[in-house]
Amino acid sequence: ALRNAGPWGQHFPEPLFHGVFQLVEQRVVGERHLKMVLKTECGSVKLDGIAFGVDRDIWPNPNIRWVELAYKLDLNEFRGNETVQLMVVHIAPR
């Protein structure tokens, strides 16, 4: 259903979501991309997330445990498995 939600365009932009998440894991991939494992505020769901072009002076930071995100939803396909992934547009410590 997520793949067929579009099409997105100039007069019908892709939805942007907002939320607060617990930062369970964080690591840099490539030069400036932050790969994360996140938990919802209620702690019952784990999600993968990725933020591109992060400030390496801030991220990764093991002292940051909660983040506020603006994100889009995407499907990540790996070895035949599809999972929801958050494509992070903005990340801020909480």
Secondary structure, 3 states (H helix, E strand, C coil): CCCCCCCCECCECCCCEEEEEEEEEEEEECCCEEEEEEEECCCCCEEEEEECCCCCCCCCCCCCCEEEEEEEEEEEEECCEEEEEEEEEEEEEC
